[in-house]
Amino acid sequence: MQRDSDEDAWRAIVDNYGERAALDDEPVADPVVDPDDRQGYDAAGSAGLQRLFRPLPQPEAAVDDELDDFVPPTPPPLPKLPPDRALAWAGLFGSPSVLLVCLVLGVHLAPWLGYLLVAAFIGGFVYLVVNMPRSTDIDPWDDGARL
């Protein structure tokens, strides 16, 4: 029984889709708005809308001759890593990369080579952690924000 009333309700919704629902205490009428009629708008609201949609003043374009003469200075060279630290980074990222490539390509490694790659990964990680700076010269209560 409940199923029939649910289906009827949905059928009524679908049949009346797009129409305005009629309320009991007011008649159904489609509102017609005249674009020239400004009775509903006050002068301040109208001026506010005009000010809102007015384009903002744009800055004057720079002269192209000034921009063409600028040549940025050459950046300083990148710092060179010491060989021991470079080897540790190579072990940390290179060993898993080699193992992953061998796994994907199906290349069989000798067991001693696999152990050597794992040892290079662990050794590189331990070396970098041990050689991390222990203290800094800045205030220990500083949160890093500098002006």
C-alpha positions as CSV (number, residue, x, y, z in Angstrom):
1,M,0.0,0.0,0.0
2,Q,2.8,2.4,0.9
3,R,4.5,1.7,-2.4
4,D,1.5,2.9,-4.5
5,S,1.3,6.3,-2.7
6,D,5.1,6.8,-3.1
7,E,4.9,6.1,-6.8
8,D,1.9,8.4,-7.1
9,A,3.8,11.2,-5.3
10,W,6.9,10.8,-7.6
11,R,4.7,10.6,-10.6
12,A,3.0,13.9,-9.6
13,I,6.4,15.5,-9.1
14,V,7.6,14.4,-12.5
15,D,4.4,15.4,-14.2
16,N,4.6,18.9,-12.7
17,Y,8.3,19.5,-13.1
18,G,9.1,23.0,-14.0
19,E,5.8,24.5,-13.0
20,R,5.4,26.8,-10.0
21,A,3.7,25.1,-7.1
22,A,0.3,26.7,-6.2
23,L,0.0,27.7,-2.6
24,D,-3.5,27.7,-0.9
25,D,-3.6,31.3,0.1
26,E,-2.2,33.1,-2.9
27,P,-3.0,32.9,-6.6
28,V,-0.4,31.6,-9.1
29,A,0.9,34.4,-11.3
30,D,4.2,34.7,-13.2
31,P,6.0,37.9,-12.2
32,V,6.8,40.1,-15.1
33,V,9.7,42.5,-14.5
34,D,10.1,45.6,-16.7
35,P,13.9,46.4,-17.0
36,D,13.1,50.1,-17.3
37,D,11.1,50.2,-14.1
38,R,13.3,51.4,-11.2
39,Q,10.6,51.8,-8.6
40,G,12.1,49.0,-6.4
41,Y,15.5,50.6,-6.5
42,D,16.7,53.6,-4.6
43,A,19.2,56.1,-6.0
44,A,21.9,55.0,-3.6
45,G,21.6,51.4,-4.5
46,S,21.7,52.1,-8.2
47,A,24.8,54.3,-7.8
48,G,26.4,51.6,-5.6
49,L,25.9,49.0,-8.4
50,Q,27.3,51.4,-11.0
51,R,30.4,51.9,-8.8
52,L,30.7,48.2,-8.3
53,F,30.8,47.4,-12.0
54,R,33.0,50.3,-13.0
55,P,36.4,49.2,-14.3
56,L,39.3,49.9,-12.0
57,P,42.0,52.3,-13.1
58,Q,44.9,50.4,-14.6
59,P,48.5,51.4,-14.1
60,E,50.3,52.9,-17.1
61,A,52.3,50.4,-19.1
62,A,56.0,50.6,-18.6
63,V,58.1,51.6,-21.5
64,D,59.5,48.6,-23.3
65,D,62.9,50.2,-23.7
66,E,63.4,50.2,-19.9
67,L,62.6,46.5,-19.6
68,D,64.9,45.5,-22.5
69,D,68.0,46.9,-20.9
70,F,67.8,44.8,-17.7
71,V,70.1,41.9,-17.6
72,P,69.9,39.8,-14.4
73,P,73.2,39.1,-12.6
74,T,74.7,35.7,-12.9
75,P,73.7,33.5,-9.9
76,P,76.4,32.3,-7.6
77,P,77.7,28.8,-8.2
78,L,76.0,25.9,-6.3
79,P,77.9,24.8,-3.2
80,K,80.0,21.6,-3.7
81,L,79.3,18.7,-1.4
82,P,82.3,17.0,0.2
83,P,83.0,13.6,-1.3
84,D,82.0,11.7,1.8
85,R,78.6,13.4,2.1
86,A,78.0,13.0,-1.7
87,L,78.7,9.3,-1.4
88,A,76.3,9.0,1.6
89,W,73.5,10.8,-0.4
90,A,74.2,8.5,-3.4
91,G,73.9,5.5,-1.1
92,L,70.7,6.8,0.4
93,F,68.9,7.5,-2.9
94,G,70.9,5.4,-5.4
95,S,70.6,2.0,-3.7
96,P,66.8,1.9,-3.5
97,S,66.6,3.2,-7.1
98,V,68.9,0.4,-8.4
99,L,66.9,-2.2,-6.5
100,L,63.6,-0.8,-7.8
101,V,64.8,-0.7,-11.4
102,C,66.1,-4.3,-11.1
103,L,62.8,-5.4,-9.6
104,V,60.7,-3.8,-12.3
105,L,62.9,-5.0,-15.2
106,G,63.2,-8.5,-13.7
107,V,67.0,-8.4,-13.4
108,H,68.3,-11.0,-11.0
109,L,71.0,-9.7,-8.7
110,A,73.6,-11.8,-6.9
111,P,72.7,-12.0,-3.2
112,W,76.0,-10.3,-2.1
113,L,75.2,-7.4,-4.5
114,G,71.7,-7.0,-3.0
115,Y,73.1,-7.0,0.5
116,L,75.7,-4.5,-0.5
117,L,73.0,-2.1,-1.9
118,V,71.0,-2.5,1.4
119,A,74.1,-1.8,3.4
120,A,74.9,1.3,1.3
121,F,71.4,2.6,2.0
122,I,71.6,2.0,5.7
123,G,75.2,3.3,5.9
124,G,74.4,6.5,4.0
125,F,71.4,7.2,6.3
126,V,73.4,6.6,9.4
127,Y,76.3,8.7,8.2
128,L,74.1,11.6,7.4
129,V,72.3,11.4,10.7
130,V,75.5,11.2,12.7
131,N,77.0,14.2,10.9
132,M,74.0,16.4,11.3
133,P,74.7,19.7,13.1
134,R,73.9,19.3,16.8
135,S,73.4,22.9,17.7
136,T,72.7,26.1,15.9
137,D,74.1,29.6,16.7
138,I,70.7,31.1,16.9
139,D,68.5,31.6,19.9
140,P,67.0,28.2,21.0
141,W,63.6,29.9,21.6
142,D,63.5,31.4,18.1
143,D,60.8,30.1,15.9
144,G,62.6,31.0,12.6
145,A,60.6,34.1,11.8
146,R,62.9,36.9,10.8
147,L,62.1,40.4,9.5
